């Protein structure tokens, strides 16, 4: 939860906990859905395991958002300032 939300911040672990619980519930429901069961076996087996998908999300979060989601605003601020406004 801290990895997803961001270590060293006050609201990072709260955000990570909410996101973790949401993903856990949604991935469990998705893994047992007919959409996953109708896929070929090479795709349906890993997608039917919610912990496998959640682990993949953790790996991608550490790779692409090393400071967690809480630090995303400060990391994107220079990019947003560099983009011209649409006005």
OpenMM code with the backbone's topology and positions (N, CA, C; nanometers):
from openmm import Vec3, app, unit

residues = "UNK UNK UNK UNK UNK UNK UNK UNK UNK UNK UNK UNK UNK UNK UNK UNK UNK UNK UNK UNK UNK UNK UNK UNK UNK UNK UNK UNK UNK UNK UNK UNK UNK UNK UNK UNK UNK UNK UNK UNK UNK UNK UNK UNK UNK UNK UNK UNK UNK UNK UNK UNK UNK UNK UNK UNK UNK UNK UNK UNK UNK UNK UNK UNK UNK UNK UNK UNK UNK UNK UNK UNK UNK UNK UNK UNK UNK UNK UNK UNK UNK UNK UNK UNK UNK UNK UNK".split()
positions = [
    Vec3(0.0828, -0.1182, 0.0000),
    Vec3(0.0000, 0.0000, 0.0000),
    Vec3(0.0873, 0.1245, 0.0000),
    Vec3(0.1959, 0.1196, 0.0734),
    Vec3(0.2881, 0.2329, 0.0757),
    Vec3(0.3589, 0.2458, -0.0587),
    Vec3(0.3903, 0.1339, -0.1224),
    Vec3(0.4576, 0.1382, -0.2519),
    Vec3(0.3684, 0.2048, -0.3554),
    Vec3(0.2417, 0.1718, -0.3556),
    Vec3(0.1495, 0.2319, -0.4518),
    Vec3(0.1259, 0.3793, -0.4229),
    Vec3(0.1045, 0.4130, -0.2973),
    Vec3(0.0707, 0.5498, -0.2614),
    Vec3(0.1892, 0.6430, -0.2558),
    Vec3(0.2977, 0.5963, -0.1996),
    Vec3(0.4173, 0.6792, -0.1895),
    Vec3(0.4706, 0.6842, -0.0482),
    Vec3(0.5952, 0.6425, -0.0289),
    Vec3(0.6552, 0.6477, 0.1045),
    Vec3(0.6933, 0.7907, 0.1423),
    Vec3(0.6906, 0.8190, 0.2687),
    Vec3(0.7328, 0.9493, 0.3167),
    Vec3(0.6293, 1.0593, 0.3032),
    Vec3(0.5087, 1.0237, 0.2673),
    Vec3(0.4021, 1.1231, 0.2582),
    Vec3(0.2911, 1.0859, 0.3554),
    Vec3(0.2114, 1.1826, 0.3895),
    Vec3(0.1037, 1.1572, 0.4830),
    Vec3(-0.0115, 1.0828, 0.4170),
    Vec3(-0.0480, 1.1227, 0.2968),
    Vec3(-0.1651, 1.0652, 0.2318),
    Vec3(-0.1315, 0.9538, 0.1345),
    Vec3(-0.0036, 0.9307, 0.1090),
    Vec3(0.0366, 0.8257, 0.0176),
    Vec3(-0.0106, 0.6870, 0.0590),
    Vec3(0.0159, 0.6436, 0.1826),
    Vec3(-0.0320, 0.5119, 0.2240),
    Vec3(-0.1846, 0.5001, 0.2252),
    Vec3(-0.2536, 0.6088, 0.2553),
    Vec3(-0.4004, 0.6057, 0.2519),
    Vec3(-0.4475, 0.5870, 0.1078),
    Vec3(-0.3890, 0.6627, 0.0163),
    Vec3(-0.4226, 0.6491, -0.1248),
    Vec3(-0.3873, 0.5095, -0.1754),
    Vec3(-0.2712, 0.4594, -0.1366),
    Vec3(-0.2303, 0.3250, -0.1760),
    Vec3(-0.3215, 0.2177, -0.1194),
    Vec3(-0.3670, 0.2344, 0.0041),
    Vec3(-0.4592, 0.1379, 0.0643),
    Vec3(-0.5931, 0.1343, -0.0062),
    Vec3(-0.6427, 0.2509, -0.0402),
    Vec3(-0.7701, 0.2572, -0.1129),
    Vec3(-0.7556, 0.1934, -0.2502),
    Vec3(-0.6470, 0.2253, -0.3197),
    Vec3(-0.6247, 0.1684, -0.4520),
    Vec3(-0.6037, 0.0175, -0.4453),
    Vec3(-0.5307, -0.0289, -0.3445),
    Vec3(-0.5069, -0.1722, -0.3295),
    Vec3(-0.6387, -0.2475, -0.3064),
    Vec3(-0.7201, -0.1985, -0.2166),
    Vec3(-0.8474, -0.2667, -0.1884),
    Vec3(-0.9392, -0.2635, -0.3097),
    Vec3(-0.9433, -0.1525, -0.3799),
    Vec3(-1.0259, -0.1433, -0.5001),
    Vec3(-0.9793, -0.2434, -0.6055),
    Vec3(-0.8478, -0.2457, -0.6313),
    Vec3(-0.7948, -0.3381, -0.7310),
    Vec3(-0.8157, -0.4832, -0.6895),
    Vec3(-0.7996, -0.5128, -0.5634),
    Vec3(-0.8189, -0.6492, -0.5156),
    Vec3(-0.9616, -0.6969, -0.5409),
    Vec3(-1.0588, -0.6151, -0.5079),
    Vec3(-1.1992, -0.6531, -0.5291),
    Vec3(-1.2337, -0.6615, -0.6772),
    Vec3(-1.1890, -0.5644, -0.7545),
    Vec3(-1.2214, -0.5639, -0.8974),
    Vec3(-1.1516, -0.6779, -0.9714),
    Vec3(-1.0265, -0.7064, -0.9381),
    Vec3(-0.9549, -0.8138, -1.0056),
    Vec3(-1.0087, -0.9510, -0.9687),
    Vec3(-1.0578, -0.9668, -0.8471),
    Vec3(-1.1203, -1.0931, -0.8086),
    Vec3(-1.2475, -1.1150, -0.8894),
    Vec3(-1.3268, -1.0114, -0.9047),
    Vec3(-1.4492, -1.0228, -0.9850),
    Vec3(-1.4158, -1.0433, -1.1324),
    Vec3(-1.3133, -0.9760, -1.1809),
    Vec3(-1.2738, -0.9889, -1.3205),
    Vec3(-1.2190, -1.1283, -1.3510),
    Vec3(-1.1451, -1.1864, -1.2565),
    Vec3(-1.0850, -1.3175, -1.2778),
    Vec3(-1.1856, -1.4289, -1.2920),
    Vec3(-1.3042, -1.4119, -1.2366),
    Vec3(-1.4069, -1.5153, -1.2464),
    Vec3(-1.5136, -1.4818, -1.3503),
    Vec3(-1.4915, -1.3783, -1.4287),
    Vec3(-1.5919, -1.3377, -1.5267),
    Vec3(-1.5870, -1.4257, -1.6515),
    Vec3(-1.6925, -1.4214, -1.7278),
    Vec3(-1.6996, -1.4979, -1.8521),
    Vec3(-1.6025, -1.4457, -1.9570),
    Vec3(-1.5703, -1.3173, -1.9500),
    Vec3(-1.4773, -1.2589, -2.0466),
    Vec3(-1.3391, -1.3233, -2.0358),
    Vec3(-1.2941, -1.3487, -1.9141),
    Vec3(-1.1634, -1.4107, -1.8942),
    Vec3(-1.1685, -1.5580, -1.9324),
    Vec3(-1.2761, -1.6252, -1.8974),
    Vec3(-1.2874, -1.7681, -1.9275),
    Vec3(-1.2964, -1.7955, -2.0772),
    Vec3(-1.3415, -1.6993, -2.1547),
    Vec3(-1.3525, -1.7200, -2.2989),
    Vec3(-1.2212, -1.6943, -2.3729),
    Vec3(-1.1211, -1.6422, -2.3039),
    Vec3(-0.9905, -1.6183, -2.3653),
    Vec3(-0.9146, -1.7494, -2.3828),
    Vec3(-0.8127, -1.7509, -2.4692),
    Vec3(-0.7279, -1.8708, -2.4794),
    Vec3(-0.6597, -1.9005, -2.3455),
    Vec3(-0.6217, -2.0252, -2.3254),
    Vec3(-0.5663, -2.0691, -2.1969),
    Vec3(-0.4406, -1.9928, -2.1577),
    Vec3(-0.3601, -1.9536, -2.2559),
    Vec3(-0.2356, -1.8829, -2.2247),
    Vec3(-0.2632, -1.7461, -2.1609),
    Vec3(-0.3794, -1.6881, -2.1879),
    Vec3(-0.4181, -1.5604, -2.1270),
    Vec3(-0.5107, -1.5780, -2.0090),
    Vec3(-0.6000, -1.6749, -2.0155),
    Vec3(-0.7010, -1.6874, -1.9100),
    Vec3(-0.6426, -1.7376, -1.7784),
    Vec3(-0.5402, -1.8196, -1.7837),
    Vec3(-0.4820, -1.8703, -1.6578),
    Vec3(-0.4195, -1.7590, -1.5744),
    Vec3(-0.3300, -1.6750, -1.6298),
    Vec3(-0.2758, -1.5681, -1.5446),
    Vec3(-0.3794, -1.4628, -1.5066),
    Vec3(-0.4716, -1.4319, -1.5973),
    Vec3(-0.5712, -1.3291, -1.5660),
    Vec3(-0.6749, -1.3769, -1.4651),
    Vec3(-0.6894, -1.5069, -1.4502),
    Vec3(-0.7853, -1.5577, -1.3515),
    Vec3(-0.7262, -1.5580, -1.2108),
    Vec3(-0.5974, -1.5254, -1.1981),
    Vec3(-0.5309, -1.5173, -1.0675),
    Vec3(-0.5142, -1.3709, -1.0290),
    Vec3(-0.5985, -1.3194, -0.9413),
    Vec3(-0.5908, -1.1760, -0.9104),
    Vec3(-0.4590, -1.1346, -0.8460),
    Vec3(-0.3957, -1.2222, -0.7703),
    Vec3(-0.2692, -1.1843, -0.7078),
    Vec3(-0.1573, -1.1710, -0.8101),
    Vec3(-0.1626, -1.2477, -0.9179),
    Vec3(-0.0642, -1.2329, -1.0256),
    Vec3(-0.0780, -1.0961, -1.0911),
    Vec3(-0.1995, -1.0575, -1.1200),
    Vec3(-0.2231, -0.9277, -1.1844),
    Vec3(-0.1869, -0.8144, -1.0884),
    Vec3(-0.2213, -0.8290, -0.9608),
    Vec3(-0.1893, -0.7260, -0.8627),
    Vec3(-0.0376, -0.7135, -0.8443),
    Vec3(0.0342, -0.8242, -0.8472),
    Vec3(0.1799, -0.8201, -0.8407),
    Vec3(0.2400, -0.7488, -0.9602),
    Vec3(0.1805, -0.7708, -1.0764),
    Vec3(0.2263, -0.7011, -1.1972),
    Vec3(0.2027, -0.5508, -1.1839),
    Vec3(0.0911, -0.5127, -1.1262),
    Vec3(0.0628, -0.3707, -1.1033),
    Vec3(0.1662, -0.3108, -1.0083),
    Vec3(0.2043, -0.3846, -0.9034),
    Vec3(0.3067, -0.3361, -0.8113),
    Vec3(0.4398, -0.3158, -0.8823),
    Vec3(0.4791, -0.4108, -0.9652),
    Vec3(0.6059, -0.3991, -1.0376),
    Vec3(0.6041, -0.2778, -1.1298),
    Vec3(0.4947, -0.2591, -1.2009),
    Vec3(0.4842, -0.1437, -1.2902),
    Vec3(0.4812, -0.0122, -1.2127),
    Vec3(0.4177, -0.0110, -1.0962),
    Vec3(0.4138, 0.1109, -1.0142),
    Vec3(0.5529, 0.1479, -0.9653),
    Vec3(0.6310, 0.0507, -0.9235),
    Vec3(0.7669, 0.0793, -0.8770),
    Vec3(0.8541, 0.1262, -0.9923),
    Vec3(0.8326, 0.0681, -1.1084),
    Vec3(0.9151, 0.1040, -1.2238),
    Vec3(0.8806, 0.2432, -1.2781),
    Vec3(0.7513, 0.2711, -1.2955),
    Vec3(0.7110, 0.3973, -1.3584),
    Vec3(0.6841, 0.5107, -1.2589),
    Vec3(0.6477, 0.4792, -1.1349),
    Vec3(0.6191, 0.5802, -1.0325),
    Vec3(0.7007, 0.5487, -0.9078),
    Vec3(0.8321, 0.5715, -0.9096),
    Vec3(0.9142, 0.5315, -0.7947),
    Vec3(0.8784, 0.6025, -0.6641),
    Vec3(0.8180, 0.7172, -0.6703),
    Vec3(0.7770, 0.7873, -0.5491),
    Vec3(0.6328, 0.7607, -0.5124),
    Vec3(0.5668, 0.6733, -0.5838),
    Vec3(0.4269, 0.6438, -0.5583),
    Vec3(0.3355, 0.7438, -0.6259),
    Vec3(0.2086, 0.7224, -0.6120),
    Vec3(0.1100, 0.8096, -0.6752),
    Vec3(0.1029, 0.9469, -0.6098),
    Vec3(0.1413, 0.9567, -0.4829),
    Vec3(0.1357, 1.0853, -0.4137),
    Vec3(0.2370, 1.1842, -0.4703),
    Vec3(0.3488, 1.1347, -0.5232),
    Vec3(0.4499, 1.2251, -0.5787),
    Vec3(0.4293, 1.2495, -0.7275),
    Vec3(0.3244, 1.1958, -0.7832),
    Vec3(0.3003, 1.2107, -0.9257),
    Vec3(0.2761, 1.3565, -0.9640),
    Vec3(0.2069, 1.4297, -0.8808),
    Vec3(0.1783, 1.5717, -0.9099),
    Vec3(0.3070, 1.6531, -0.9177),
    Vec3(0.3980, 1.6316, -0.8259),
    Vec3(0.5225, 1.7089, -0.8276),
    Vec3(0.6133, 1.6662, -0.9430),
    Vec3(0.6049, 1.5408, -0.9842),
    Vec3(0.6865, 1.4946, -1.0964),
    Vec3(0.6331, 1.5448, -1.2298),
    Vec3(0.5027, 1.5661, -1.2387),
    Vec3(0.4428, 1.6121, -1.3633),
    Vec3(0.4330, 1.7643, -1.3725),
    Vec3(0.4615, 1.8358, -1.2648),
    Vec3(0.4493, 1.9813, -1.2635),
    Vec3(0.5371, 2.0483, -1.3699),
    Vec3(0.6649, 2.0118, -1.3864),
    Vec3(0.7445, 2.0767, -1.4926),
    Vec3(0.6879, 2.0501, -1.6321),
    Vec3(0.6352, 1.9314, -1.6531),
    Vec3(0.5768, 1.9001, -1.7831),
    Vec3(0.4517, 1.9833, -1.8084),
    Vec3(0.3688, 1.9987, -1.7078),
    Vec3(0.2470, 2.0783, -1.7235),
    Vec3(0.2780, 2.2258, -1.7448),
    Vec3(0.3844, 2.2766, -1.6823),
    Vec3(0.4238, 2.4158, -1.7036),
    Vec3(0.4801, 2.4372, -1.8432),
    Vec3(0.5453, 2.3376, -1.8990),
    Vec3(0.6060, 2.3488, -2.0304),
    Vec3(0.5039, 2.3429, -2.1428),
    Vec3(0.3925, 2.2777, -2.1193),
    Vec3(0.2894, 2.2674, -2.2218),
    Vec3(0.2152, 2.3999, -2.2342),
    Vec3(0.1867, 2.4428, -2.3560),
    Vec3(0.1108, 2.5681, -2.3711),
    Vec3(-0.0341, 2.5468, -2.3282),
    Vec3(-0.0916, 2.6517, -2.2741),
    Vec3(-0.2315, 2.6413, -2.2331),
    Vec3(-0.3217, 2.6432, -2.3560),
    Vec3(-0.4400, 2.5911, -2.3441),
    Vec3(-0.5338, 2.5814, -2.4565),
    Vec3(-0.6211, 2.7034, -2.4697),
    Vec3(-0.5979, 2.8038, -2.3960),
    Vec3(-0.6828, 2.9242, -2.4000),
    Vec3(-0.6534, 3.0084, -2.5187),
] * unit.nanometer
topology = app.Topology()
chain = topology.addChain("A")
for resn in residues:
    res = topology.addResidue(resn, chain)
    for name in ("N", "CA", "C"):
        topology.addAtom(name, app.Element.getBySymbol(name[0]), res)
